[in-house]
Amino acid sequence: MSQAGDGGSENRIEEPEPTPELCLTEEQREKLERVARKDLPSSEIAEAVLRQDELS
């Protein structure tokens, strides 16, 4: 059963690699980590996203 290269790379898409062009402050990184653990209410998430859009 050697299916190397057959769909092997597709599974990796679920783990996005860190994007170098994304310059986050330590505070933003902590917030994103909290969001990933679902510690933040969605209203704060929306605020953070809107603020990020304004900065770029």
BAFI-3210 file (N, C-alpha, C; in Angstrom, 3 decimals, decimal comma, padded with zeros to 6 digits):
// residues 56
n [1|2|3|4|5|6|7|8|9|10|11|12|13|14|15|16|17|18|19|20|21|22|23|24|25|26|27|28|29|30|31|32|33|34|35|36|37|38|39|40|41|42|43|44|45|46|47|48|49|50|51|52|53|54|55|56]
n.u [000,834|001,558|001,009|002,351|002,668|000,163|-002,313|-001,112|-000,032|-002,293|-003,488|-001,954|-002,735|-004,504|-002,986|-001,894|001,058|003,191|002,862|005,286|004,978|003,073|002,976|002,723|002,015|003,179|000,993|-001,175|-000,608|-000,931|-003,657|-004,683|-003,945|-005,542|-008,008|-007,867|-008,052|-010,556|-011,131|-011,965|-014,708|-016,837|-017,329|-015,097|-013,258|-014,138|-013,721|-010,900|-010,224|-011,265|-009,691|-007,219|-007,576|-007,745|-005,154|-003,635]
n.v [-001,206|001,509|004,688|007,045|010,514|010,584|012,484|013,092|015,608|017,125|016,786|018,327|020,906|021,730|022,600|025,582|027,251|029,543|032,863|034,879|037,562|038,542|040,699|040,625|042,128|041,430|041,488|041,181|038,643|037,117|037,521|036,272|033,661|033,206|033,430|031,206|029,281|029,775|031,652|034,198|036,467|036,626|039,220|040,672|039,452|040,238|042,984|043,038|042,061|044,059|046,214|045,288|045,370|048,125|048,910|047,858]
n.w [000,000|-001,063|-001,242|-001,596|-002,057|-003,157|-002,474|-000,110|000,447|000,591|003,059|004,663|004,441|006,391|008,497|008,696|007,720|009,491|008,387|007,012|006,229|007,881|010,343|013,574|016,714|020,056|021,737|019,953|019,045|021,352|021,711|019,438|020,006|022,237|021,009|019,401|021,331|022,030|024,053|023,897|023,481|020,579|019,722|020,479|018,849|016,319|016,559|016,776|014,258|012,610|013,449|012,604|009,861|009,448|010,007|007,940]
ca.u [000,000|002,391|000,336|003,120|002,414|-001,237|-003,131|-000,349|000,143|-003,601|-003,765|-001,134|-003,361|-005,210|-002,048|-001,269|002,376|003,240|003,162|006,311|004,574|002,125|003,752|001,841|002,634|003,051|-000,389|-002,048|-000,338|-001,595|-005,092|-004,979|-003,844|-006,737|-009,100|-007,726|-008,548|-011,939|-011,246|-012,458|-016,033|-016,741|-017,322|-013,701|-012,596|-014,524|-013,007|-009,491|-010,126|-011,483|-008,507|-006,147|-007,843|-007,425|-003,706|-002,989]
ca.v [000,000|002,712|005,787|008,267|011,539|010,580|013,132|013,306|017,031|017,739|016,748|019,311|022,226|022,088|023,254|026,692|027,628|030,967|033,709|035,843|038,953|038,939|041,231|040,815|042,512|040,371|041,545|040,590|037,206|036,531|037,556|035,225|032,377|033,088|033,173|029,809|028,452|030,221|032,360|035,550|036,591|036,905|040,667|041,103|038,927|041,120|044,241|042,835|041,920|045,381|047,014|044,784|045,878|049,548|049,068|047,462]
ca.w [000,000|-001,091|-001,934|-001,333|-003,057|-003,557|-001,455|001,122|000,711|000,844|004,495|005,348|004,289|007,614|009,405|007,972|008,216|009,846|007,242|007,390|005,991|008,908|011,467|014,719|017,975|021,063|022,233|018,942|018,995|022,520|021,457|018,464|020,699|023,066|020,079|018,975|022,439|022,237|025,326|023,642|022,871|019,152|019,486|020,553|017,656|015,222|016,784|016,447|012,807|012,030|013,737|011,749|008,516|009,429|010,045|006,683]
c.u [000,875|001,701|001,048|002,823|000,969|-002,083|-002,384|-000,222|-001,183|-003,904|-003,026|-001,766|-004,034|-004,301|-001,341|000,080|002,356|003,630|004,135|005,852|003,579|002,892|002,807|002,643|002,440|001,614|-001,348|-001,865|-001,020|-003,099|-005,491|-004,911|-005,071|-007,953|-009,074|-008,234|-009,985|-012,134|-011,848|-013,872|-015,901|-016,734|-015,891|-012,928|-012,891|-013,802|-011,554|-009,306|-010,296|-010,264|-007,350|-006,326|-007,480|-005,920|-003,063|-003,341]
c.v [001,265|003,783|007,092|009,277|011,578|011,170|013,398|014,779|017,712|017,801|017,848|020,704|022,671|022,757|024,371|027,045|029,113|031,807|034,802|037,294|039,452|039,390|041,536|041,293|041,372|040,315|040,887|039,088|036,503|036,461|036,452|033,851|032,146|032,789|031,712|028,868|028,827|030,850|033,752|035,517|037,020|038,405|041,203|040,626|039,855|042,454|044,124|042,744|043,280|046,265|046,591|045,304|047,348|049,772|048,767|048,399]
c.w [000,000|-001,926|-001,622|-002,426|-003,525|-002,430|-000,162|001,469|001,030|002,335|005,235|005,327|005,586|008,635|008,660|008,584|008,548|008,641|007,653|007,228|007,032|010,154|012,632|015,922|018,956|021,567|021,250|018,891|020,158|022,285|020,487|019,114|021,576|022,189|019,651|020,068|022,800|023,616|025,148|023,075|021,415|018,862|019,552|019,336|016,479|015,342|016,358|014,937|012,142|012,249|012,830|010,324|008,406|009,350|008,696|005,537]
res [m|s|q|a|g|d|g|g|s|e|n|r|i|e|e|p|e|p|t|p|e|l|c|l|t|e|e|q|r|e|k|l|e|r|v|a|r|k|d|l|p|s|s|e|i|a|e|a|v|l|r|q|d|e|l|s]
***
